[in-house]
Amino acid sequence: MAAVAEKPERPIGLLYVYTWDLLRALVGIIGAMTAFAGGIIVNGKEVALPLAAQIGSAVANVSYAGALIVVAVVLGRRQAWVRQAQRISLILAVPLTLVSLPAMGISDAPSLASAAFVIAMDVLAIYLMTGPAMDAWYTEPGSAPKYVNGAIVIWFALNAAFVAYAFVALR
C-alpha cells in the first residue's frame, strides 16, 4: 500500500481572519454610504466636505471592502498570494488608523477605545497570518490578481490623501 502524503489541516486562525475580514468589509461598505453625508465631525464640530472628498472617501471604502471580500472568499485556498494580500491590507490599515485619529481631531475616550480595539484585532489577524500554521498552509505558488492589488493601492492612496486633506483643510 502506498503512503499518502498528509495535507496540513486548515489552520483554525483562518476562521478568525475570515470573520474579521467580513466585518471590516461591512464597515467599509457602510463607510462608503455615509461618505455622502456632506460633512464630518472634526474636533467636535461638523465640517462640510467638498464633493470630491466625499467621492474619494466612498471609493476608498469600497475599494478596501472589495479587496477584503475577495481575500476572505479565497482565504481557504493554499496560494501564497492570498496570505500576502491579507497581511499587506492589515499592515497598511494599522498606521492609517493611527494617523487618522489626530488628523480628524479624535481625542474622546469612546472613539479612542474603538480605534484601539480595531487596531488590536488587526494586529491579532496579522499575528495569526504570520504563524507557523499559516506557513504550512500557504505553500502553493501564484500571484495576486491585479484587481486585488489595485483595490488595495486605491484604498491606501485615497485614504492617505484624505488624511493629508484632513490635516491641512479641516482644522
Secondary structure, 3 states (H helix, E strand, C coil): CCCCCCCCCCCCHHHHHHHHHHHHHHHHHHHHHHHHHCEEEECCEEEECCHHHHHHHHHHHHHHHHHHHHHHHCCCCCEHHHHHHHHHHHHHHHHHHHHHHHHCCCCCHHHHHHHHHHHHHHHHHHHHHCCHHHHHHCCECCCCCHHHHHHHHHHHHHHHHHHHHHHHHCC
